[in-house]
Amino acid sequence: ASRTFPYTFVSSASRSVLVTLPATIRRCGMESPLTKRQQQVLQAMRDGHYSDQQIAEYLHISINTVRNHLRQARIRTDVYGRLRLLDAAIKHGWLAPTGGGE
């Protein structure tokens, strides 16, 4: 599987800069760095489904898939810890305002 890197090359008239996208997204309040499914996993947590088993049953996916989505979300956002990730997602507006975990 090919891996995409979270960088982009930004150029202006005076200089060029290599920018790390997740940090830029967090600072500027741009759209979510999370995939739709990662957002759904976090929304399930926000809605009261805390364990991997509960999230898996709620979203009709395997426990390993839940763990993978959470791991990849932590990597994309550079926020480690389940509750810290959920807190950052809420704080930065990366989740829909209500439920929507279907």
C-alpha positions as CSV (number, residue, x, y, z in Angstrom):
1,A,0.0,0.0,0.0
2,S,1.3,3.4,-0.8
3,R,1.6,6.0,1.9
4,T,0.8,9.6,1.4
5,F,2.7,12.1,3.4
6,P,0.9,15.0,5.3
7,Y,3.0,17.7,3.6
8,T,2.4,20.3,0.9
9,F,4.8,22.6,-0.8
10,V,3.6,26.2,-0.4
11,S,5.2,28.9,-2.6
12,S,4.9,32.6,-2.6
13,A,6.7,35.4,-4.5
14,S,9.3,35.8,-1.7
15,R,9.9,32.2,-0.6
16,S,8.9,28.6,-0.6
17,V,8.0,26.6,2.5
18,L,7.3,22.9,3.2
19,V,4.3,22.8,5.5
20,T,3.0,20.0,7.7
21,L,-0.7,19.8,6.9
22,P,-2.2,18.5,10.2
23,A,-0.5,21.2,12.3
24,T,-1.6,23.8,9.8
25,I,-5.1,22.5,9.8
26,R,-5.2,22.6,13.6
27,R,-3.8,26.2,13.8
28,C,-5.9,27.7,11.1
29,G,-9.2,26.0,11.8
30,M,-9.4,24.5,8.3
31,E,-11.4,21.5,7.5
32,S,-10.9,18.2,9.4
33,P,-7.7,16.2,8.8
34,L,-9.8,13.1,9.7
35,T,-11.5,10.8,7.3
36,K,-15.3,10.4,7.4
37,R,-15.0,7.0,9.1
38,Q,-12.5,8.3,11.7
39,Q,-15.0,11.1,12.4
40,Q,-17.8,8.6,12.8
41,V,-15.7,6.6,15.3
42,L,-15.0,9.7,17.4
43,Q,-18.7,10.7,17.1
44,A,-19.7,7.3,18.5
45,M,-17.3,7.9,21.4
46,R,-18.8,11.4,22.0
47,D,-22.3,9.9,21.9
48,G,-21.5,7.5,24.7
49,H,-20.0,4.4,23.1
50,Y,-16.6,4.3,24.8
51,S,-15.2,0.8,24.4
52,D,-13.9,-0.5,21.1
53,Q,-16.6,-3.2,21.4
54,Q,-19.4,-0.7,21.8
55,I,-18.1,1.4,18.9
56,A,-17.7,-1.6,16.7
57,E,-21.3,-2.8,17.4
58,Y,-22.7,0.7,16.9
59,L,-21.0,1.2,13.5
60,H,-21.2,-2.4,12.4
61,I,-17.5,-2.8,12.0
62,S,-14.9,-5.1,13.6
63,I,-13.0,-4.2,16.8
64,N,-9.7,-4.2,14.9
65,T,-11.2,-1.7,12.4
66,V,-12.1,0.6,15.3
67,R,-8.6,0.4,16.7
68,N,-7.1,1.1,13.3
69,H,-9.3,4.1,12.7
70,L,-8.3,5.5,16.1
71,R,-4.6,4.8,15.5
72,Q,-4.7,6.5,12.1
73,A,-6.6,9.5,13.5
74,R,-4.0,9.9,16.2
75,I,-1.2,9.8,13.6
76,R,-3.0,12.3,11.3
77,T,-3.6,14.8,14.1
78,D,-0.5,14.2,16.1
79,V,-2.8,14.0,19.2
80,Y,-2.1,10.9,21.3
81,G,-4.5,9.4,23.8
82,R,-8.1,8.5,23.1
83,L,-9.7,11.2,25.2
84,R,-7.2,13.9,24.1
85,L,-8.1,13.0,20.5
86,L,-11.8,13.3,21.2
87,D,-11.3,16.6,23.0
88,A,-9.2,18.0,20.1
89,A,-11.8,16.8,17.6
90,I,-14.6,18.6,19.5
91,K,-12.5,21.7,20.2
92,H,-11.4,22.2,16.6
93,G,-14.8,21.4,15.1
94,W,-13.7,18.2,13.3
95,L,-16.9,16.4,14.2
96,A,-20.5,17.1,13.2
97,P,-22.4,19.1,15.8
98,T,-24.7,16.1,16.6
99,G,-24.6,12.3,16.5
100,G,-24.4,11.1,12.9
101,G,-22.5,7.9,13.5
102,E,-24.5,5.8,11.1
